[in-house]
Amino acid sequence: MAEFSKLLTSTDIQKRLSLPTKFFKSLPSFKGGHVQDLQAMDESGFVWTFQCSTRKKGHPKPVLSKGTWLAFGRNKKLKVGDKIKFSVLDPTAATSFYRVRAEKEVKIFGAIFGYSPIIAPSIP
């Protein structure tokens, strides 16, 4: 199953989520364009439609930007150091569908012990 996880930076939270280039082959076809919708279900079962775009010239680094990604971050109250996970639910399906999981740091006496899922009401 194609997946990635990433510790979030301030740019990821305030502007756009940069996706790893290796995840590019798991994205829906851009059919010659540079913008494509990507649907992902969160922990509560809510489906988010993110706008995924690539650069028009040069290295086609995929990013999630614009309204829905920023709304997702606000809904989950994401902070720098939190983790995001994306995975393809069924790689054989005609239309790609994803799972998105936001996780908060779990600290014990100031040390990061691990991460736990952020379960928030998913109303954008």
GIQUILIN-V967469 format. One record per residue. N is the residue number from 1. RES is the residue in three letters. BURIAL is + if it has 9 or more other ideal C-beta (glycine too) atoms within 8 Angstrom, else -. D_LAST is the distance of its C-alpha to the last C-alpha in Angstrom with 2 decimals. Layout:
n res burial d_last
N RES BURIAL D_LAST
N RES BURIAL D_LAST
This chain:
n res burial d_last
1 MET - 27.93
2 ALA + 26.42
3 GLU - 24.16
4 PHE + 23.65
5 SER - 22.49
6 LYS + 22.26
7 LEU - 22.41
8 LEU + 19.96
9 THR - 21.51
10 SER - 20.45
11 THR - 20.20
12 ASP + 17.86
13 ILE + 15.43
14 GLN - 16.06
15 LYS - 16.77
16 ARG + 16.73
17 LEU + 17.32
18 SER + 20.85
19 LEU + 21.68
20 PRO - 25.26
21 THR + 27.61
22 LYS - 28.89
23 PHE + 25.51
24 PHE + 25.95
25 LYS - 28.13
26 SER - 25.42
27 LEU + 23.08
28 PRO - 23.36
29 SER - 26.12
30 PHE + 25.50
31 LYS - 28.46
32 GLY - 29.99
33 GLY - 26.86
34 HIS - 24.77
35 VAL - 21.15
36 GLN + 19.70
37 ASP - 16.42
38 LEU + 15.91
39 GLN + 14.16
40 ALA + 13.64
41 MET + 13.14
42 ASP + 12.26
43 GLU - 14.47
44 SER - 12.92
45 GLY - 13.35
46 PHE - 9.82
47 VAL - 10.38
48 TRP + 8.66
49 THR - 10.66
50 PHE + 11.83
51 GLN + 14.53
52 CYS + 17.65
53 SER + 20.56
54 THR + 24.09
55 ARG - 26.68
56 LYS - 28.87
57 LYS - 31.99
58 GLY - 33.18
59 HIS - 31.46
60 PRO + 28.42
61 LYS + 26.16
62 PRO + 22.74
63 VAL + 19.61
64 LEU + 15.84
65 SER + 14.87
66 LYS - 13.16
67 GLY - 9.61
68 THR + 7.67
69 TRP + 9.92
70 LEU + 9.63
71 ALA + 5.86
72 PHE + 6.88
73 GLY + 9.82
74 ARG - 8.60
75 ASN + 6.70
76 LYS + 10.06
77 LYS - 12.11
78 LEU + 14.04
79 LYS - 17.51
80 VAL - 20.49
81 GLY - 22.32
82 ASP + 19.49
83 LYS + 19.67
84 ILE + 17.58
85 LYS + 19.08
86 PHE + 18.79
87 SER + 21.15
88 VAL + 22.21
89 LEU - 22.29
90 ASP - 25.24
91 PRO - 27.09
92 THR - 29.43
93 ALA - 26.92
94 ALA - 27.20
95 THR - 23.47
96 SER + 21.96
97 PHE + 19.11
98 TYR + 17.87
99 ARG + 16.83
100 VAL + 14.84
101 ARG + 15.68
102 ALA + 15.05
103 GLU + 18.10
104 LYS + 19.44
105 GLU + 23.09
106 VAL + 25.42
107 LYS - 28.25
108 ILE - 31.56
109 PHE - 33.97
110 GLY - 32.12
111 ALA - 32.37
112 ILE - 29.47
113 PHE - 30.14
114 GLY - 27.34
115 TYR + 23.60
116 SER - 21.56
117 PRO - 18.24
118 ILE + 15.16
119 ILE - 13.95
120 ALA - 10.89
121 PRO - 8.95
122 SER + 6.22
123 ILE - 3.81
124 PRO - 0.00
